[in-house]
Amino acid sequence: MNRFYLLFALFLTTLVQAQLRSTSEEKTIEALQLKAKLDSTSLLKNLKLQNIGPSIMSGRVVDLAVNPADPTEFYVAYASGGLWHTTDNGISFTPIMDNSPTQNLGDIAVHWPTRTIWVGTGENNASRSSYAGIGLLKTTDNGKNWDFAGLADSHHIGRILINPNNPNHVVVGVTGHLYSTNDQRGVYSTKDGGKTWNRTLFINDQTGIIDLASASNNFNVLYAAAWQKDRKAWNFDGNGTGSGIYKSTDAGENWELISTANSGFPTGNGVGRIGLSVYNDSIVYAVLDNQNRREKELKTVVDGDKLVKDDFKTMNKRNFLKLDNKKLNTFLKTNGFQEKYRAENVKALVRDDVVEPIDLAKYLEDANSLLFDTPVIGAEVYKSTNAGKTWVKTNTDYIDDLFYSYGYYFAQVNVDPNNPDVIYLAGVPLIQSKDGGKTFESIDKNNVHSDHHALWINPNKPGHLINGNDGGINITYNDGKVWSKNNAPSVGQFYAIAVDNEQPYNVYGGLQDNGVWKAPHTSENNNDWLASGKNPWEMLMGGDGMQVEIDARNTNIVYTGFQFGNYFRLNLETGDRKYIQPKHELGEAPYRFNWQTPIRLSHHNQDILYLGSNKLHRSMDKGETWTSISDDLTRGGKKGNVAYGTITTISESPFQFGLLYVGTDDGLIHVSKDGGANWTNVANPLPKDLWVTEIMASKHKKERVYATLNGYRWDNFTTYIYVSDDYGVSWKNIGETLPLSPVNAIVEDPVNESLLFVGTDNGLYASLDAGNHWQSITNGLPNVAVHDLVIQKRDKHLVVGTHGRSIYKLNIASLQKVDFDLNRESLILFDVADIKHSRRWGNSWSSWGTPNTPGLNVDLYTNTETTFKTKIKTTDGIVVSSGELNADKGFNTLHYDVAFDKEGKANYLSKNKTKLETAKNGKTYLPKGEYIIEVSGNGATKSTNFKIE
């Protein structure tokens, strides 16, 4: 790691200043260096987090690299979960990037003869949670050490190609910044293994390279797919005139645009993302996300026709009133109109000019419907048989239900290396053509997740495919007739988590494209469930899983849902579910719901539920009916195709019913002290236009409130954390000393008001002094985005929801007791929980099983690095075990195996006439009784007692 940051420091001399409002390359590198320093000096670096899964649903795969000599060995790159390695065909995986500064990946390439791995950091997709990277990383020892290899301001890497004849010659397609313009994009080439780079193709500061492909036996011939896009928080244009196909005949040194107006390949503003696949020196395939609009189909409503939304956009009042009531009611019911809107009364509203027919169409046009219903041409396949000189579209019909309106998420094509007529398209399903792209059929199966991003085709074994999608890895040996699911890694991309108070308590969470799940926190991430057929993680709902609220009176009642405010009340005991999204009135502008719409159950009455759109809605009856208790609390939205001007976070004070806070995606924070009758904007002293990720009313002081802001959607990575002690009238910045990284979550400890935890795009932090100083928590947790934090009060656990590495938990009992001067105390020994004795200690149910091994963790704090002497004694002073603990400054944990050491056993037997049995693992464990743990060093001796019952 020192080598990595040294190389980063050397690179500072070649920086290019990034665009205004986005974080500069220099600041990004400084933040990485500060993070490394903070990790090494953190007082909490020895506190170990435990991953509790889940792994069964996995997470988004962006790329694969398979050993051509042994396809049971391959690497899997996850969008925000790092790089994983398998040598047993996906039965098990090992993460090899946990020691790197980022887990956000776009592409990987392996030079197998030298085992050199190149990683392009920063996801190559352009979705809402496509995290930026830090350029190129490289390892020659399977991840033990990572070297920085340049292009730090690239943010997102599209593709990496290694010259098979010269591993130091690498060509990289750089996609560039997602939410801002920048110059470090295009094609870059190195011939010295990444020490220096030459940009060989640049189109403009909005256009990057999303794909590169080479001829199979001729690295001199390269193709590049350029992609122009412009993403803002309120709008995404995934197409533009800069998009196109380029060709190089000198290994990437010079490039020529070959998708010209006379080539047969589309040009113009509607050209979106392009994927490439080369069969040989002549045959090249390209898949295009064509964002041009489809030609309108003329449709006349006649008796027997089914009404659709678009019918009402051009319908006049006279024709509307002539509609058959039965037909109109069918439309109203199937499209979820409120019960008060039925044929007779809707016609009355139109007749009285209260509403117009077009209002029925507008009623349905929320962000979720537009995501799927936008009538673009979509996926098209083009083939060249003359090395890219001309192109012919292979499909004559629309390829429907593949890209929908979001081909920017897919647009990848793979040609079978043994048959130029067999191609595969990645989209929502994975589809195959056996006639050169004329016709297609799906090769998905029920155990194959949707949304595909990576495919490897075995050139030596027909039908052997490895597929990466939003749900992990699938493998087939018969061309998709049967697939295996290979989801060992815990790489779930959680948006939100929650806990209940059951014994043991359950953890709930909503994930990117993988629904909502629930499991006991004691769940272990292993394959034991395969024997019973029941995974401890239970799926509650599909889609993009969002926030979860649990009724504390009856934990079978759960409120959760999917994207854009589609929430339900679930009864887990009966299986019943009730759709509870608040509905606007006919003729009123549709509510604007955020992708992750916030919900909150009231602290004061669990029948009361809050839900945010652009307004705050309150239900007094568990979501059955709703009342809007505010006007629009945003800046009013912006014109665009992404829901914006929405509430993103809600908090209710535990001290007073009606003391409410809401934050929005356009930077506003409002407070109401009277249940929503009046609202005051308290965001004026804060930075403008930033996403409010968390607003949190204090559990300790009524007038205190915390706020976190996030500049991710501006490519601004500044850390914004604020606290107010006067209901938001004034704010104090408590995040200035943290390394730059957008903040997603903050939680205040319910016991110790000075103890705060913060989740950022690059890890987890804690403050022991109310935000004056921060400590990173990294033991067991890589540098992954932390999206949500919850504290289980009874068990004293911090539960950490990550967007890439599933869920962790941390025992924070010792941290809750910090009420001392951290600099003055030479030794603090914290209380130890009693444990229950078991005859199974050191034994197993059979001679072939793994012995059951108990353990006791003893937390201590010291103000300096020290070697401590440790003793375990009986209450009458017999030393039964002794040892040493090399402690770092800060919190440390003594792990005791609850067994006698050799000398301690002799001491005990010399004074006690009793029989001690030796377990099958060779250890003799302590009998029931009370014991003393004594720790000495740094000029102090402290002790604490525990019982074995």
LINFEN-V202187 format. One record per backbone hydrogen bond with DSSP energy under -1.0 kcal/mol. NH is the residue of the N-H (numbers start at 1). CO is the residue of the C=O. If there is no record, write none. Layout:
nh=NH co=CO
nh=NH co=CO
//
This chain:
nh=5 co=1
nh=6 co=2
nh=7 co=3
nh=8 co=4
nh=9 co=5
nh=10 co=6
nh=11 co=7
nh=12 co=9
nh=14 co=11
nh=15 co=12
nh=22 co=19
nh=23 co=715
nh=28 co=24
nh=29 co=25
nh=30 co=26
nh=31 co=27
nh=32 co=28
nh=33 co=29
nh=34 co=30
nh=35 co=31
nh=36 co=32
nh=37 co=33
nh=38 co=34
nh=39 co=35
nh=40 co=36
nh=41 co=37
nh=42 co=38
nh=45 co=42
nh=47 co=44
nh=49 co=779
nh=50 co=809
nh=52 co=807
nh=61 co=469
nh=62 co=77
nh=63 co=77
nh=65 co=75
nh=67 co=73
nh=73 co=70
nh=74 co=86
nh=75 co=65
nh=76 co=84
nh=77 co=63
nh=78 co=82
nh=79 co=60
nh=82 co=103
nh=84 co=76
nh=85 co=94
nh=86 co=74
nh=89 co=72
nh=94 co=85
nh=96 co=83
nh=100 co=97
nh=105 co=79
nh=106 co=120
nh=107 co=120
nh=109 co=118
nh=111 co=116
nh=115 co=111
nh=116 co=111
nh=117 co=139
nh=118 co=109
nh=119 co=137
nh=120 co=107
nh=121 co=135
nh=122 co=104
nh=123 co=131
nh=130 co=127
nh=131 co=129
nh=133 co=155
nh=136 co=150
nh=137 co=119
nh=138 co=147
nh=139 co=117
nh=144 co=141
nh=147 co=138
nh=149 co=136
nh=154 co=151
nh=156 co=154
nh=157 co=122
nh=158 co=173
nh=159 co=173
nh=161 co=171
nh=163 co=169
nh=166 co=163
nh=169 co=166
nh=170 co=190
nh=171 co=161
nh=172 co=188
nh=173 co=159
nh=174 co=186
nh=175 co=156
nh=176 co=156
nh=182 co=205
nh=185 co=183
nh=186 co=174
nh=187 co=201
nh=188 co=172
nh=189 co=198
nh=190 co=170
nh=193 co=168
nh=198 co=189
nh=200 co=187
nh=201 co=187
nh=207 co=204
nh=208 co=227
nh=209 co=174
nh=210 co=225
nh=211 co=225
nh=213 co=223
nh=215 co=221
nh=221 co=218
nh=222 co=248
nh=223 co=213
nh=224 co=246
nh=225 co=211
nh=226 co=244
nh=227 co=208
nh=229 co=206
nh=230 co=237
nh=232 co=235
nh=237 co=230
nh=240 co=271
nh=243 co=240
nh=244 co=226
nh=246 co=224
nh=247 co=256
nh=248 co=222
nh=251 co=220
nh=256 co=247
nh=258 co=245
nh=259 co=245
nh=260 co=258
nh=263 co=260
nh=271 co=268
nh=272 co=289
nh=275 co=287
nh=277 co=285
nh=279 co=283
nh=280 co=283
nh=284 co=384
nh=285 co=277
nh=286 co=382
nh=287 co=275
nh=288 co=380
nh=289 co=273
nh=290 co=288
nh=290 co=378
nh=291 co=270
nh=294 co=375
nh=305 co=302
nh=311 co=308
nh=312 co=309
nh=313 co=310
nh=320 co=316
nh=321 co=317
nh=323 co=320
nh=328 co=324
nh=329 co=325
nh=330 co=326
nh=331 co=327
nh=332 co=328
nh=333 co=329
nh=334 co=330
nh=335 co=331
nh=336 co=333
nh=337 co=332
nh=341 co=338
nh=342 co=340
nh=346 co=342
nh=347 co=343
nh=348 co=344
nh=349 co=345
nh=350 co=346
nh=351 co=347
nh=352 co=348
nh=353 co=350
nh=354 co=349
nh=355 co=349
nh=359 co=356
nh=360 co=357
nh=362 co=358
nh=363 co=359
nh=364 co=361
nh=366 co=364
nh=370 co=366
nh=371 co=367
nh=373 co=369
nh=374 co=370
nh=376 co=374
nh=377 co=292
nh=378 co=290
nh=380 co=288
nh=382 co=286
nh=383 co=392
nh=384 co=284
nh=387 co=282
nh=389 co=386
nh=391 co=263
nh=392 co=383
nh=394 co=381
nh=400 co=398
nh=406 co=403
nh=409 co=406
nh=410 co=407
nh=414 co=424
nh=416 co=422
nh=419 co=416
nh=422 co=419
nh=423 co=433
nh=424 co=414
nh=425 co=431
nh=426 co=412
nh=427 co=429
nh=428 co=402
nh=431 co=425
nh=432 co=441
nh=433 co=423
nh=436 co=421
nh=441 co=432
nh=443 co=430
nh=448 co=445
nh=451 co=428
nh=452 co=427
nh=453 co=468
nh=454 co=468
nh=456 co=466
nh=458 co=464
nh=464 co=461
nh=465 co=476
nh=466 co=456
nh=467 co=474
nh=468 co=454
nh=469 co=472
nh=470 co=451
nh=472 co=469
nh=474 co=467
nh=475 co=484
nh=476 co=465
nh=479 co=463
nh=481 co=478
nh=484 co=475
nh=486 co=473
nh=491 co=489
nh=494 co=802
nh=495 co=510
nh=496 co=510
nh=498 co=508
nh=500 co=506
nh=507 co=519
nh=508 co=498
nh=509 co=517
nh=510 co=496
nh=511 co=515
nh=512 co=493
nh=514 co=511
nh=515 co=543
nh=516 co=541
nh=517 co=509
nh=518 co=538
nh=519 co=507
nh=521 co=505
nh=523 co=520
nh=526 co=524
nh=530 co=527
nh=531 co=528
nh=533 co=529
nh=538 co=518
nh=540 co=516
nh=541 co=516
nh=545 co=511
nh=546 co=561
nh=549 co=559
nh=551 co=557
nh=557 co=554
nh=558 co=570
nh=559 co=549
nh=560 co=568
nh=562 co=566
nh=564 co=595
nh=566 co=562
nh=567 co=565
nh=568 co=560
nh=569 co=578
nh=570 co=558
nh=571 co=576
nh=572 co=556
nh=575 co=571
nh=578 co=569
nh=580 co=567
nh=588 co=585
nh=600 co=610
nh=602 co=608
nh=608 co=605
nh=609 co=619
nh=610 co=600
nh=611 co=617
nh=612 co=598
nh=613 co=615
nh=617 co=611
nh=618 co=627
nh=619 co=609
nh=622 co=607
nh=624 co=621
nh=627 co=618
nh=629 co=616
nh=633 co=614
nh=642 co=234
nh=647 co=613
nh=648 co=663
nh=649 co=663
nh=651 co=661
nh=653 co=659
nh=659 co=656
nh=660 co=658
nh=660 co=672
nh=661 co=651
nh=662 co=670
nh=663 co=649
nh=664 co=668
nh=665 co=646
nh=667 co=664
nh=670 co=662
nh=671 co=680
nh=672 co=660
nh=675 co=658
nh=680 co=671
nh=682 co=669
nh=686 co=683
nh=691 co=710
nh=692 co=664
nh=693 co=708
nh=694 co=708
nh=696 co=706
nh=698 co=704
nh=704 co=701
nh=705 co=724
nh=706 co=696
nh=707 co=722
nh=708 co=694
nh=709 co=720
nh=710 co=691
nh=714 co=711
nh=715 co=712
nh=716 co=711
nh=722 co=707
nh=723 co=732
nh=724 co=705
nh=727 co=703
nh=729 co=726
nh=732 co=723
nh=734 co=721
nh=738 co=735
nh=744 co=759
nh=745 co=759
nh=747 co=757
nh=749 co=755
nh=755 co=752
nh=756 co=767
nh=757 co=747
nh=758 co=765
nh=759 co=745
nh=760 co=763
nh=761 co=742
nh=763 co=760
nh=765 co=758
nh=766 co=775
nh=767 co=756
nh=770 co=754
nh=772 co=769
nh=775 co=766
nh=777 co=764
nh=781 co=778
nh=784 co=782
nh=786 co=760
nh=787 co=801
nh=788 co=801
nh=790 co=799
nh=792 co=797
nh=796 co=792
nh=797 co=792
nh=798 co=810
nh=799 co=790
nh=800 co=808
nh=801 co=788
nh=802 co=806
nh=803 co=785
nh=804 co=492
nh=806 co=492
nh=807 co=53
nh=808 co=800
nh=809 co=50
nh=810 co=798
nh=812 co=796
nh=816 co=812
nh=817 co=814
nh=818 co=815
nh=819 co=817
nh=825 co=821
nh=828 co=861
nh=830 co=859
nh=835 co=947
nh=841 co=838
nh=842 co=852
nh=843 co=840
nh=849 co=846
nh=852 co=843
nh=856 co=896
nh=858 co=894
nh=860 co=892
nh=861 co=828
nh=862 co=890
nh=866 co=887
nh=868 co=885
nh=869 co=936
nh=870 co=883
nh=871 co=934
nh=872 co=881
nh=873 co=932
nh=874 co=878
nh=877 co=874
nh=880 co=872
nh=881 co=872
nh=883 co=870
nh=885 co=868
nh=887 co=866
nh=887 co=885
nh=890 co=862
nh=891 co=43
nh=892 co=860
nh=894 co=858
nh=896 co=856
nh=900 co=924
nh=901 co=880
nh=905 co=901
nh=906 co=902
nh=907 co=903
nh=908 co=904
nh=909 co=905
nh=910 co=906
nh=914 co=912
nh=919 co=923
nh=921 co=842
nh=922 co=919
nh=926 co=898
nh=929 co=948
nh=931 co=946
nh=932 co=873
nh=933 co=944
nh=934 co=871
nh=935 co=942
nh=936 co=869
nh=937 co=940
nh=940 co=937
nh=942 co=935
nh=944 co=933
nh=946 co=931
nh=948 co=929
nh=949 co=835
//
